[in-house]
Amino acid sequence: MTENYPYSPKKQSCMKRISICNIPVDAYTMEETVGLIDDALQENRPIHHVVINAAKVVNANKNVELMDSIVNCDIINADGQGVVWASRFLNKPLPERVAGIDLMDELIALAHRKGYKIYLLGAKEEIVSKVARILSEKYSPDIIGGYRNGYYKPDEELEIARSIGSSGAKMLFVAITSPKKEIFLNKYKDEINVPFIMGVGGSFDVVAGFVKRAPRWMQVAGLEWFYRVIQEPRRMWKRYLVGNIEFGYLVMKEKMQFNKAK
């Protein structure tokens, strides 16, 4: 039930890609994703990575700029368990969830093993500086190519992109809200000129200890979103309640269209 896409300069192998609610998603495991990124970095091929969840699928179907920024990526993983469940319901199952924060952890460990530098962009100054300190202590100060908080004016974007490009980093992790981070990366990827770029949402908050991640059993059960609502009910309830309902509607609509076409 997957579609095989031929090799192109934008794609690093013969890919297994499906479509969910008009969004392409790559049917890769965590191990496969890390392997493809590792291969690309060794061969000096640029990789623009993005993860999607139910909320991002809904928003991309409303926001053309966000949609463009997603479909122009080289690897698109399903971060949300809801997307994995939807793939199974639509009879084109993804192998597993590839959570952005887990992938970031794997790639930072890879960077340490290979001697790559990373750049951290996003969150408040106290958070991103703490993340840089934590990673320096865990691995080595040499791993940090640079960092910057995520609060800036639109007319500063080009200067920031060029600064990242001159940092010598081989990986860029951007912890800014959606769709700002996706649009920024898509717009300035040439100026950034870092081999691997990826948006990581609120991951810096978790690494720095400002936000607790859901227990493992809730992650496996697909209830990580519910844990976030419990932690920040006033900010998150509408995003997840309304977003999940809209996502369910899009999935049901696609299912009915498929059944009608049979």
VOPAGU-2260 file (C-alpha; in pm, 1 decimal, decimal comma):
REM VOPAGU-2260
SITE   aa  ch    i         X         Y         Z
SITE  MET   A    0       0,0       0,0       0,0
SITE  THR   A    1     300,6     231,2     -16,4
SITE  GLU   A    2     406,5     431,3    -316,7
SITE  ASN   A    3     765,2     389,3    -436,1
SITE  TYR   A    4     926,3     712,9    -545,6
SITE  PRO   A    5    1229,0     696,1    -777,0
SITE  TYR   A    6    1564,3     845,8    -690,6
SITE  SER   A    7    1608,0    1218,9    -746,9
SITE  PRO   A    8    1854,3    1480,1    -619,0
SITE  LYS   A    9    1600,5    1563,6    -346,2
SITE  LYS   A   10    1562,7    1203,7    -234,7
SITE  GLN   A   11    1837,8     990,6     -91,6
SITE  SER   A   12    1704,8     645,9    -187,1
SITE  CYS   A   13    1412,7     465,9    -341,1
SITE  MET   A   14    1155,8     579,7     -89,1
SITE  LYS   A   15     842,9     425,6      51,6
SITE  ARG   A   16     601,5     714,1      78,9
SITE  ILE   A   17     230,8     731,1     150,2
SITE  SER   A   18     -16,6    1017,9     160,8
SITE  ILE   A   19    -240,8    1102,7     454,7
SITE  CYS   A   20    -491,3    1385,4     415,3
SITE  ASN   A   21    -289,3    1535,0     128,2
SITE  ILE   A   22      38,7    1517,7     324,7
SITE  PRO   A   23     321,3    1286,8     207,7
SITE  VAL   A   24     470,8    1071,4     484,7
SITE  ASP   A   25     773,7     843,8     461,1
SITE  ALA   A   26     726,0     488,1     586,1
SITE  TYR   A   27    1052,2     468,4     779,7
SITE  THR   A   28    1138,8     335,1    1121,4
SITE  MET   A   29    1358,9     534,6    1358,3
SITE  GLU   A   30    1656,6     314,8    1268,4
SITE  GLU   A   31    1601,5     363,0     895,7
SITE  THR   A   32    1564,0     738,6     935,6
SITE  VAL   A   33    1887,8     774,5    1132,6
SITE  GLY   A   34    2065,8     551,5     880,3
SITE  LEU   A   35    1950,8     759,6     583,1
SITE  ILE   A   36    2056,6    1082,7     752,9
SITE  ASP   A   37    2393,2     933,8     847,1
SITE  ASP   A   38    2451,9     820,2     488,0
SITE  ALA   A   39    2356,4    1160,9     349,9
SITE  LEU   A   40    2591,3    1345,3     586,5
SITE  GLN   A   41    2880,3    1115,3     496,5
SITE  GLU   A   42    2813,8    1182,8     128,4
SITE  ASN   A   43    2766,6    1555,9     193,4
SITE  ARG   A   44    2408,5    1551,6      64,3
SITE  PRO   A   45    2175,8    1807,0     229,3
SITE  ILE   A   46    1874,0    1676,0     416,8
SITE  HIS   A   47    1573,9    1885,5     518,9
SITE  HIS   A   48    1369,3    1687,9     771,1
SITE  VAL   A   49    1023,4    1747,3     916,8
SITE  VAL   A   50     786,5    1559,4    1146,2
SITE  ILE   A   51     410,3    1583,0    1128,1
SITE  ASN   A   52     131,5    1524,1    1377,3
SITE  ALA   A   53    -245,3    1561,5    1362,5
SITE  ALA   A   54    -236,1    1936,0    1431,1
SITE  LYS   A   55      21,7    1999,5    1159,9
SITE  VAL   A   56    -177,5    1796,6     906,5
SITE  VAL   A   57    -486,3    2004,9     982,7
SITE  ASN   A   58    -298,3    2335,1     966,1
SITE  ALA   A   59    -116,3    2243,0     645,5
SITE  ASN   A   60    -450,9    2181,7     476,8
SITE  LYS   A   61    -541,6    2542,4     562,0
SITE  ASN   A   62    -203,3    2711,7     515,3
SITE  VAL   A   63     -45,0    2690,4     169,5
SITE  GLU   A   64     292,3    2820,2     292,8
SITE  LEU   A   65     308,2    2552,1     561,5
SITE  MET   A   66     204,8    2284,9     311,2
SITE  ASP   A   67     481,5    2392,5      73,3
SITE  SER   A   68     738,8    2384,3     352,0
SITE  ILE   A   69     642,1    2025,0     438,3
SITE  VAL   A   70     622,9    1875,8      89,0
SITE  ASN   A   71     960,8    2030,7       0,1
SITE  CYS   A   72    1134,1    1829,0     273,4
SITE  ASP   A   73    1354,2    1529,6     197,5
SITE  ILE   A   74    1231,1    1312,7     486,1
SITE  ILE   A   75     884,5    1343,6     641,4
SITE  ASN   A   76     825,2    1132,9     953,3
SITE  ALA   A   77     509,7    1077,9    1156,1
SITE  ASP   A   78     572,8    1224,8    1501,0
SITE  GLY   A   79     214,2    1189,7    1623,4
SITE  GLN   A   80      68,9     850,2    1710,9
SITE  GLY   A   81    -260,0     972,5    1564,2
SITE  VAL   A   82     -98,3     987,6    1220,0
SITE  VAL   A   83      24,5     628,4    1260,8
SITE  TRP   A   84    -325,3     514,0    1363,0
SITE  ALA   A   85    -475,1     701,1    1066,9
SITE  SER   A   86    -233,5     527,6     829,3
SITE  ARG   A   87    -354,4     190,0     953,9
SITE  PHE   A   88    -719,5     293,1     928,2
SITE  LEU   A   89    -656,4     402,7     569,3
SITE  ASN   A   90    -490,6      66,6     488,4
SITE  LYS   A   91    -145,2     212,1     422,8
SITE  PRO   A   92      23,9     150,6     757,8
SITE  LEU   A   93     334,7     330,7     871,5
SITE  PRO   A   94     581,5     104,7    1056,7
SITE  GLU   A   95     605,0     319,5    1370,2
SITE  ARG   A   96     602,4     665,0    1518,8
SITE  VAL   A   97     929,6     856,8    1483,6
SITE  ALA   A   98     906,7    1120,7    1757,1
SITE  GLY   A   99    1100,6    1437,0    1683,2
SITE  ILE   A  100    1257,0    1461,4    2027,2
SITE  ASP   A  101    1374,0    1098,6    2012,9
SITE  LEU   A  102    1520,7    1148,5    1666,5
SITE  MET   A  103    1698,9    1462,9    1787,3
SITE  ASP   A  104    1854,2    1263,4    2072,6
SITE  GLU   A  105    1971,4     993,2    1831,6
SITE  LEU   A  106    2120,7    1246,9    1592,6
SITE  ILE   A  107    2303,4    1443,3    1862,6
SITE  ALA   A  108    2461,1    1115,8    1978,4
SITE  LEU   A  109    2554,0    1048,7    1614,1
SITE  ALA   A  110    2706,2    1396,7    1586,4
SITE  HIS   A  111    2922,0    1324,2    1890,4
SITE  ARG   A  112    3043,7     993,1    1746,5
SITE  LYS   A  113    3126,3    1148,0    1409,3
SITE  GLY   A  114    3275,0    1473,1    1541,9
SITE  TYR   A  115    3002,5    1695,0    1393,2
SITE  LYS   A  116    2899,8    2029,5    1538,6
SITE  ILE   A  117    2534,6    2115,3    1599,1
SITE  TYR   A  118    2349,6    2448,0    1613,6
SITE  LEU   A  119    2052,5    2513,0    1842,0
SITE  LEU   A  120    1794,4    2776,8    1745,8
SITE  GLY   A  121    1482,5    2850,0    1946,5
SITE  ALA   A  122    1312,3    2878,2    2286,2
SITE  LYS   A  123    1394,5    3143,0    2547,4
SITE  GLU   A  124    1755,9    3239,8    2612,3
SITE  GLU   A  125    1762,7    3069,9    2952,0
SITE  ILE   A  126    1633,4    2747,3    2795,2
SITE  VAL   A  127    1852,2    2724,9    2483,9
SITE  SER   A  128    2163,9    2820,8    2681,7
SITE  LYS   A  129    2085,0    2549,3    2935,6
SITE  VAL   A  130    2037,3    2292,1    2658,7
SITE  ALA   A  131    2376,8    2390,0    2513,8
SITE  ARG   A  132    2532,8    2349,9    2859,0
SITE  ILE   A  133    2366,3    2011,2    2917,8
SITE  LEU   A  134    2484,0    1876,1    2583,1
SITE  SER   A  135    2833,7    2014,8    2636,2
SITE  GLU   A  136    2856,2    1834,1    2967,8
SITE  LYS   A  137    2701,2    1512,8    2835,9
SITE  TYR   A  138    2918,9    1492,6    2524,6
SITE  SER   A  139    3181,0    1763,4    2475,3
SITE  PRO   A  140    3186,5    2143,4    2444,3
SITE  ASP   A  141    3315,0    2085,7    2090,8
SITE  ILE   A  142    2972,5    1958,6    1982,1
SITE  ILE   A  143    2814,9    2305,1    2007,4
SITE  GLY   A  144    2866,8    2508,9    1691,4
SITE  GLY   A  145    2642,6    2783,8    1824,2
SITE  TYR   A  146    2302,4    2864,5    1966,7
SITE  ARG   A  147    2046,9    3143,8    1965,7
SITE  ASN   A  148    1707,6    3202,5    2123,7
SITE  GLY   A  149    1397,2    3196,6    1906,7
SITE  TYR   A  150    1281,0    3552,4    1967,5
SITE  TYR   A  151    1360,1    3782,6    1680,1
SITE  LYS   A  152    1197,5    4020,0    1432,8
SITE  PRO   A  153    1121,8    3919,1    1073,6
SITE  ASP   A  154    1385,1    4156,7     939,7
SITE  GLU   A  155    1650,2    3968,4    1141,0
SITE  GLU   A  156    1582,9    3631,2     978,9
SITE  LEU   A  157    1829,5    3659,4     692,1
SITE  GLU   A  158    2112,2    3766,1     923,3
SITE  ILE   A  159    2033,3    3475,8    1158,2
SITE  ALA   A  160    2029,8    3229,0     868,5
SITE  ARG   A  161    2369,4    3351,2     746,0
SITE  SER   A  162    2511,3    3337,5    1098,0
SITE  ILE   A  163    2405,6    2973,5    1128,4
SITE  GLY   A  164    2560,7    2901,2     790,3
SITE  SER   A  165    2896,6    3038,4     903,6
SITE  SER   A  166    2895,0    2838,6    1229,9
SITE  GLY   A  167    3049,2    2523,4    1084,9
SITE  ALA   A  168    2758,4    2312,5    1214,4
SITE  LYS   A  169    2650,4    1998,3    1028,2
SITE  MET   A  170    2313,7    1973,3    1207,8
SITE  LEU   A  171    2060,0    2245,1    1290,8
SITE  PHE   A  172    1776,0    2188,0    1538,1
SITE  VAL   A  173    1504,4    2455,3    1547,9
SITE  ALA   A  174    1275,9    2472,5    1852,1
SITE  ILE   A  175    1022,7    2732,1    1740,3
SITE  THR   A  176     646,2    2697,8    1715,4
SITE  SER   A  177     474,0    2576,2    1401,0
SITE  PRO   A  178     435,3    2701,8    1129,6
SITE  LYS   A  179     707,2    2963,1    1194,0
SITE  LYS   A  180     993,7    2712,5    1207,4
SITE  GLU   A  181     883,9    2518,6     897,6
SITE  ILE   A  182     844,8    2836,4     692,4
SITE  PHE   A  183    1177,0    2977,7     817,3
SITE  LEU   A  184    1368,5    2662,3     724,5
SITE  ASN   A  185    1205,2    2634,6     383,5
SITE  LYS   A  186    1263,7    3001,4     304,0
SITE  TYR   A  187    1625,7    3026,0     417,6
SITE  LYS   A  188    1769,3    2676,0     370,6
SITE  ASP   A  189    2016,0    2798,3     106,7
SITE  GLU   A  190    2146,0    3077,9     330,0
SITE  ILE   A  191    2157,1    2844,3     631,4
SITE  ASN   A  192    2364,7    2600,0     425,8
SITE  VAL   A  193    2382,7    2335,5     702,0
SITE  PRO   A  194    2377,0    1974,5     574,1
SITE  PHE   A  195    2098,2    1858,9     807,8
SITE  ILE   A  196    1813,1    2085,0     924,2
SITE  MET   A  197    1518,0    1986,5    1138,8
SITE  GLY   A  198    1239,6    2148,3    1342,3
SITE  VAL   A  199    1202,7    2004,7    1693,2
SITE  GLY   A  200     910,7    2200,9    1842,7
SITE  GLY   A  201     921,2    2215,0    2222,0
SITE  SER   A  202    1206,7    1966,3    2260,3
SITE  PHE   A  203    1446,1    2218,6    2415,0
SITE  ASP   A  204    1197,9    2279,4    2698,4
SITE  VAL   A  205    1202,1    1906,9    2775,4
SITE  VAL   A  206    1580,7    1868,9    2755,3
SITE  ALA   A  207    1627,4    2171,2    2982,2
SITE  GLY   A  208    1380,3    2030,4    3234,8
SITE  PHE   A  209    1126,0    2312,5    3205,0
SITE  VAL   A  210     859,6    2073,5    3072,1
SITE  LYS   A  211     815,6    1708,8    3170,6
SITE  ARG   A  212     762,9    1451,4    2899,7
SITE  ALA   A  213     481,6    1198,6    2934,5
SITE  PRO   A  214     565,4     862,0    3095,3
SITE  ARG   A  215     670,6     593,1    2850,2
SITE  TRP   A  216     341,2     404,2    2879,9
SITE  MET   A  217     149,0     716,7    2775,2
SITE  GLN   A  218     380,8     766,6    2477,9
SITE  VAL   A  219     322,3     407,5    2365,2
SITE  ALA   A  220     -53,4     441,5    2417,3
SITE  GLY   A  221     -65,7     757,1    2207,5
SITE  LEU   A  222    -162,2     973,8    2504,9
SITE  GLU   A  223     132,8    1211,8    2506,7
SITE  TRP   A  224     -96,9    1488,2    2382,7
SITE  PHE   A  225    -326,5    1431,3    2683,7
SITE  TYR   A  226     -31,8    1462,7    2920,2
SITE  ARG   A  227      51,8    1799,0    2765,0
SITE  VAL   A  228    -307,5    1915,5    2810,9
SITE  ILE   A  229    -289,3    1819,0    3179,7
SITE  GLN   A  230      31,8    2021,7    3218,5
SITE  GLU   A  231     -90,5    2329,0    3028,3
SITE  PRO   A  232    -471,6    2305,9    3008,2
SITE  ARG   A  233    -540,7    2671,0    2926,0
SITE  ARG   A  234    -295,1    2677,8    2636,3
SITE  MET   A  235    -334,6    2325,0    2499,7
SITE  TRP   A  236    -696,6    2213,1    2539,5
SITE  LYS   A  237    -830,6    2392,4    2234,0
SITE  ARG   A  238    -531,6    2299,4    2016,9
SITE  TYR   A  239    -570,5    1928,3    2084,3
SITE  LEU   A  240    -947,2    1897,5    2125,5
SITE  VAL   A  241   -1039,0    2098,5    1816,8
SITE  GLY   A  242    -734,3    1981,3    1622,5
SITE  ASN   A  243    -800,8    1612,9    1687,1
SITE  ILE   A  244   -1163,7    1649,5    1584,5
SITE  GLU   A  245   -1063,8    1824,3    1260,9
SITE  PHE   A  246    -798,8    1560,7    1192,7
SITE  GLY   A  247   -1054,3    1284,5    1246,9
SITE  TYR   A  248   -1284,9    1455,3     998,4
SITE  LEU   A  249   -1009,3    1472,7     734,7
SITE  VAL   A  250    -922,1    1105,3     784,4
SITE  MET   A  251   -1287,5     996,0     758,6
SITE  LYS   A  252   -1329,9    1209,7     447,7
SITE  GLU   A  253   -1030,2    1042,2     284,4
SITE  LYS   A  254   -1160,8     699,2     381,4
SITE  MET   A  255   -1501,1     767,5     229,2
SITE  GLN   A  256   -1344,5     902,5     -89,8
SITE  PHE   A  257   -1135,7     587,1    -119,4
SITE  ASN   A  258   -1438,1     361,0     -63,5
SITE  LYS   A  259   -1638,6     556,7    -319,7
SITE  ALA   A  260   -1360,4     520,6    -578,3
SITE  LYS   A  261   -1343,9     140,4    -536,6
